[in-house]
């Protein structure tokens, strides 16, 4: 089995308190210990109890604690990618419970497959008691038990070879606010350059899906007039390969955003949702026209806002 010192764990976090402390504590208690844990913290001001615990760990050298003034998922991930010292970087959500073999399973999958990007298993709160073996027969899902090659990943539990990810430009910082679909865009670039993605179910986390903080800071996508949830989808469609398919999806998404039970039962939300989608389109076109903001650009110009 490979050493856990080959990997740096990077945790982007925003406005999380006790669940963040519990997540980091669980990682610190893994045996053998993780070689490096980097917290990329975008929280303006923590509760005193959280601040004290994190500061104690940082002062003792148990974690690296990086602070960002402006919240951005891809900026935080790029910052962690640059700061990490491991050969592989394991990105995790800030509201998880790791299985004991999480880190070593990621490294083993890299060594055995040479994939470059390993997607780990993610069990959501509503999936804890499901029959995953039976679900595997229906097709791939991220709580499945069958290892396989895939063409996507989820941002809450995946590891990547650090030098390859940096050479590819890291994560596109044009994915603003909720950063919806930033994983799909990175996977698209990753696969187009000849790399592969491997799903390793032994590398497992339980996602707690905390009700506050993180992307939930930007509200419920069904109950907002802001484009924070919509812009990422449209930007991805403008950037992704397959012109005909993406153009069709681009045109039909506004209607699909309204075709929900929520809007059927609460039609007064239709104007707000439609407005959010249209604003998202305009915002995405502007981001697309200025070009992708990749790591090599942000290193020179500084973080985007």
C-alpha positions as CSV (number, residue, x, y, z in Angstrom):
1,X,0.0,0.0,0.0
2,X,1.2,3.5,-0.9
3,X,2.0,6.1,1.8
4,X,-0.5,8.8,2.6
5,X,2.4,11.2,2.6
6,X,2.2,11.2,-1.2
7,X,-1.0,13.3,-1.1
8,X,-2.1,16.7,0.1
9,X,-5.7,17.1,1.2
10,X,-7.2,20.4,0.2
11,X,-10.5,21.6,1.7
12,X,-12.1,24.8,0.3
13,X,-14.5,26.1,2.9
14,X,-17.0,29.0,3.2
15,X,-19.1,30.0,6.2
16,X,-18.9,26.6,7.9
17,X,-18.4,26.2,11.6
18,X,-18.8,23.1,13.7
19,X,-19.2,20.8,10.7
20,X,-15.9,22.1,9.3
21,X,-14.1,21.4,12.6
22,X,-15.7,17.9,12.8
23,X,-14.5,17.2,9.2
24,X,-10.9,18.3,9.8
25,X,-10.8,16.4,13.1
26,X,-11.9,13.2,11.4
27,X,-9.2,13.6,8.8
28,X,-6.6,14.3,11.5
29,X,-7.6,11.1,13.2
30,X,-7.0,8.8,10.2
31,X,-4.3,6.2,10.6
32,X,-1.7,6.4,9.3
33,X,-1.9,10.2,9.5
34,X,-2.4,12.4,6.4
35,X,0.9,14.1,5.4
36,X,-0.7,17.5,4.7
37,X,-4.1,19.1,5.2
38,X,-4.7,22.5,3.7
39,X,-7.7,24.5,4.6
40,X,-8.5,27.2,2.0
41,X,-10.9,29.4,4.1
42,X,-13.1,32.0,2.5
43,X,-15.1,32.8,5.6
44,X,-15.1,36.4,6.6
45,X,-15.2,35.8,10.4
46,X,-15.6,32.5,12.2
47,X,-17.4,31.9,15.5
48,X,-14.9,32.2,18.4
49,X,-15.0,28.4,19.1
50,X,-14.2,27.5,15.5
51,X,-11.5,30.2,15.3
52,X,-9.8,28.9,18.4
53,X,-9.7,25.3,17.3
54,X,-8.5,26.0,13.8
55,X,-5.8,28.4,15.1
56,X,-4.6,25.8,17.6
57,X,-4.2,23.2,14.8
58,X,-2.5,25.8,12.5
59,X,-0.1,26.9,15.2
60,X,0.8,23.3,15.9
61,X,1.5,22.6,12.2
62,X,-1.3,20.1,12.0
63,X,-3.1,22.0,9.2
64,X,-2.2,24.7,6.8
65,X,-4.7,27.5,7.0
66,X,-4.9,29.8,3.9
67,X,-7.3,32.7,3.9
68,X,-9.1,34.2,0.8
69,X,-10.9,37.6,1.0
70,X,-13.4,36.9,-1.8
71,X,-15.3,33.6,-1.9
72,X,-14.8,31.5,-5.1
73,X,-14.7,27.8,-5.4
74,X,-12.3,27.5,-8.4
75,X,-10.0,30.3,-7.0
76,X,-9.8,28.4,-3.7
77,X,-9.1,25.1,-5.4
78,X,-6.4,26.7,-7.6
79,X,-4.8,28.3,-4.4
80,X,-4.8,24.9,-2.8
81,X,-3.3,23.3,-5.9
82,X,-0.4,25.7,-6.0
83,X,0.2,25.5,-2.2
84,X,0.1,21.7,-2.0
85,X,3.4,19.8,-1.7
86,X,2.1,16.3,-2.4
87,X,2.4,14.5,-5.7
88,X,-1.4,14.1,-5.7
89,X,-4.0,16.6,-4.4
90,X,-7.2,15.3,-2.8
91,X,-10.0,17.8,-2.8
92,X,-12.8,17.3,-0.2
93,X,-15.9,19.1,0.8
94,X,-16.0,20.7,4.2
95,X,-19.0,18.7,5.5
96,X,-18.0,15.1,5.3
97,X,-17.2,11.9,7.3
98,X,-14.3,10.0,5.7
99,X,-14.0,6.3,5.6
100,X,-10.7,5.0,7.2
101,X,-9.2,4.0,3.8
102,X,-10.2,7.2,2.0
103,X,-6.7,8.7,1.4
104,X,-4.8,5.5,0.9
105,X,-7.5,4.2,-1.5
106,X,-7.1,7.3,-3.7
107,X,-3.3,6.9,-3.8
108,X,-3.6,3.1,-4.6
109,X,-6.0,3.9,-7.5
110,X,-3.5,6.4,-8.9
111,X,-0.6,3.9,-8.6
112,X,-2.5,1.0,-10.1
113,X,-4.3,2.8,-13.0
114,X,-2.1,5.8,-13.7
115,X,-5.4,7.6,-14.3
116,X,-4.2,11.1,-13.2
117,X,-7.7,11.9,-11.8
118,X,-9.5,9.6,-9.4
119,X,-13.1,10.1,-8.4
120,X,-14.1,8.8,-5.0
121,X,-17.4,7.4,-3.8
122,X,-19.8,9.9,-2.3
123,X,-22.7,8.6,-0.1
124,X,-25.4,11.3,0.4
125,X,-27.5,11.4,3.5
126,X,-30.6,10.0,1.7
127,X,-28.5,7.1,0.3
128,X,-27.2,5.6,3.6
129,X,-29.6,2.6,3.7
130,X,-29.9,1.8,-0.1
131,X,-28.9,-1.4,-1.8
132,X,-25.9,-0.1,-3.8
133,X,-25.2,-3.5,-5.4
134,X,-28.7,-3.5,-6.9
135,X,-28.3,0.1,-8.1
136,X,-25.0,-0.7,-9.8
137,X,-27.0,-3.0,-12.2
138,X,-29.0,0.1,-13.3
139,X,-25.9,2.1,-14.3
140,X,-23.2,4.3,-12.8
141,X,-23.7,6.5,-9.8
142,X,-21.3,8.1,-7.4
143,X,-22.4,6.0,-4.4
144,X,-21.8,2.8,-6.4
145,X,-19.6,-0.1,-5.5
146,X,-18.2,-1.0,-8.9
147,X,-14.8,0.5,-10.0
148,X,-14.7,1.7,-13.5
149,X,-13.5,4.3,-16.0
150,X,-15.9,7.3,-16.2
151,X,-16.1,10.7,-17.9
152,X,-17.0,13.0,-15.0
153,X,-16.4,13.6,-11.3
154,X,-17.9,15.3,-8.3
155,X,-16.0,18.1,-6.6
156,X,-16.4,16.9,-3.1
157,X,-14.2,13.8,-3.3
158,X,-11.6,13.6,-6.1
159,X,-7.8,13.5,-6.4
160,X,-5.6,14.7,-9.2
161,X,-2.0,14.5,-10.1
162,X,-0.8,18.0,-9.1
163,X,1.7,18.7,-11.9
164,X,-0.8,17.5,-14.6
165,X,-3.6,19.7,-13.3
166,X,-1.4,22.7,-13.1
167,X,-0.1,22.2,-16.7
168,X,-3.8,22.0,-17.8
169,X,-4.5,25.4,-16.3
170,X,-6.2,24.3,-13.1
171,X,-9.9,25.2,-12.6
172,X,-11.5,27.9,-14.7
173,X,-12.2,30.9,-12.4
174,X,-14.9,32.2,-14.6
175,X,-17.2,29.8,-12.8
176,X,-18.6,32.3,-10.3
177,X,-20.8,32.2,-7.2
178,X,-22.2,28.6,-7.0
179,X,-19.7,27.5,-9.7
180,X,-22.2,25.1,-11.0
181,X,-20.6,22.8,-13.7
182,X,-17.0,23.7,-13.0
183,X,-16.3,20.0,-12.6
184,X,-17.8,19.2,-16.0
185,X,-15.7,21.8,-17.7
186,X,-12.5,20.5,-16.1
187,X,-13.4,16.9,-17.0
188,X,-14.1,18.0,-20.5
189,X,-10.6,19.6,-20.8
190,X,-9.0,16.7,-19.0
191,X,-10.4,14.1,-21.4
192,X,-9.8,16.1,-24.5
193,X,-6.1,16.2,-23.7
194,X,-5.9,12.4,-23.5
195,X,-6.2,11.9,-19.8
196,X,-8.6,9.5,-18.1
197,X,-10.8,9.5,-15.0
198,X,-11.2,6.4,-12.7
199,X,-13.9,5.8,-10.1
200,X,-12.5,4.1,-7.0
201,X,-15.3,3.1,-4.6
202,X,-12.9,2.3,-1.8
203,X,-12.1,6.0,-1.6
204,X,-15.4,6.8,0.2
205,X,-16.9,9.7,2.1
206,X,-20.3,10.4,3.6
207,X,-21.6,13.8,2.6
208,X,-23.4,15.5,5.4
209,X,-24.9,18.2,3.2
210,X,-24.9,21.0,5.8
211,X,-27.9,23.2,5.6
212,X,-26.0,26.5,5.8
213,X,-22.7,27.8,4.4
214,X,-21.0,26.7,1.2
215,X,-23.0,27.0,-2.0
216,X,-26.2,27.2,0.1
217,X,-25.1,30.7,1.1
218,X,-26.4,31.7,-2.3
219,X,-29.9,30.4,-1.6
220,X,-32.2,27.9,-3.2
221,X,-32.1,27.8,-7.0
222,X,-35.8,27.4,-7.2
223,X,-36.5,30.4,-5.0
224,X,-34.2,33.2,-6.2
225,X,-34.2,35.9,-8.9
226,X,-30.4,36.0,-8.8
227,X,-28.4,34.3,-11.6
228,X,-25.9,32.7,-9.2
229,X,-27.1,29.2,-9.9
230,X,-27.8,29.5,-13.6
231,X,-24.7,31.3,-14.9
232,X,-22.3,28.3,-14.6
233,X,-24.5,26.0,-16.7
234,X,-24.7,28.5,-19.6
235,X,-21.0,29.3,-19.4
236,X,-20.2,25.5,-19.5
237,X,-22.4,25.1,-22.5
238,X,-20.6,27.9,-24.3
239,X,-17.3,26.3,-23.5
240,X,-18.1,22.6,-24.0
241,X,-17.5,20.5,-27.1
242,X,-20.4,19.3,-29.3
243,X,-21.8,22.5,-30.8
244,X,-25.2,21.2,-31.8
245,X,-26.0,19.5,-28.6
246,X,-24.8,22.4,-26.4
247,X,-26.7,24.9,-28.5
248,X,-29.9,22.9,-28.1
249,X,-29.4,22.6,-24.4
250,X,-28.6,26.3,-24.2
251,X,-31.9,27.2,-25.8
252,X,-34.0,24.7,-23.9
253,X,-32.6,25.2,-20.4
254,X,-34.8,28.3,-19.5
255,X,-37.9,26.2,-20.1
256,X,-36.6,23.2,-18.3
257,X,-35.8,25.4,-15.3
258,X,-39.5,26.2,-15.1
259,X,-40.7,22.6,-15.7
260,X,-40.6,21.6,-12.0
261,X,-43.1,20.6,-9.4
262,X,-42.1,23.7,-7.4
263,X,-43.2,26.0,-10.3
264,X,-46.3,24.0,-11.0
265,X,-47.5,24.4,-7.4
266,X,-46.2,27.9,-7.0
267,X,-46.5,29.7,-10.4
268,X,-45.7,33.1,-8.8
269,X,-42.1,32.0,-8.8
270,X,-42.0,31.6,-12.6
271,X,-41.1,35.3,-13.4
272,X,-38.3,35.3,-10.9
273,X,-36.8,32.0,-12.2
274,X,-37.1,33.1,-15.8
275,X,-35.4,36.4,-14.9
276,X,-32.6,34.6,-13.2
277,X,-32.0,32.4,-16.2
278,X,-31.9,35.3,-18.6
279,X,-29.5,37.2,-16.4
280,X,-27.4,34.0,-16.2
281,X,-27.3,33.9,-20.0
282,X,-26.1,37.5,-20.3
283,X,-23.5,37.0,-17.5
284,X,-22.2,33.7,-19.1
285,X,-21.9,35.3,-22.5
286,X,-19.8,38.1,-21.0
287,X,-17.5,35.6,-19.3
288,X,-17.2,33.5,-22.4
289,X,-16.2,36.5,-24.6
290,X,-13.4,37.5,-22.2
291,X,-12.0,33.9,-22.4
292,X,-11.3,31.2,-19.8
293,X,-9.5,32.4,-16.6
294,X,-7.2,29.5,-16.0
295,X,-4.4,29.1,-13.5
296,X,-1.6,30.4,-15.7
297,X,-3.5,33.6,-16.1
298,X,-4.5,34.0,-12.5
299,X,-1.0,33.4,-11.2
300,X,0.2,36.4,-13.2
301,X,-2.9,38.7,-12.8
302,X,-4.0,37.7,-9.3
303,X,-7.4,36.2,-8.1
304,X,-10.6,37.2,-10.0
305,X,-13.4,38.9,-8.2
